[in-house]
Amino acid sequence: FAEIGRALTEWEQVDTACAELFAAFVSVARRSIHHAPAIRAYGTVVSYRARCEMLRAAADAFFHNRKKKRDAFEGRLRSLINECQAFSDRRNEIVHGHVSVAYDMRRGRARNIGHYLVPSQYNPRKFKIKTFASYAYTSKEIIHFRQEFTKLHLKIDALRQEIG
């Protein structure tokens, strides 16, 4: 349970870094009074994929008359957004999963084999009738995702600082 909380908190750092990058693309300066409204606007978009599209559109406009910056950062930004979108699927699994105890039912008795984060049974895309759950994460996998989320937020922050 603690690792789930840590991972989700770190994902919020990723999303916050994306909001700040978006604000950098649409604002005059970091300390500008225009910075906060841009972050607030970013937050009104519910879907993370839509937020990424908004970030791409802002970057396109920002780089339009800045060829040197576009050449230096556009490929890195595109790669970073793709990486974020891939990990947003893991974030969604963590948010919409629940912790369940797994049992080994062999030899006629139930033996507790550990706790796993699994999708809810009402989710037909993640919990198939015949194949059970599409994922079953232990704290080890959740820790891995948290570490990847940390790397992402640091990369986004570094990119925003380099872009200026």
Disulfide bonds with the S-S distance in Angstrom:
none
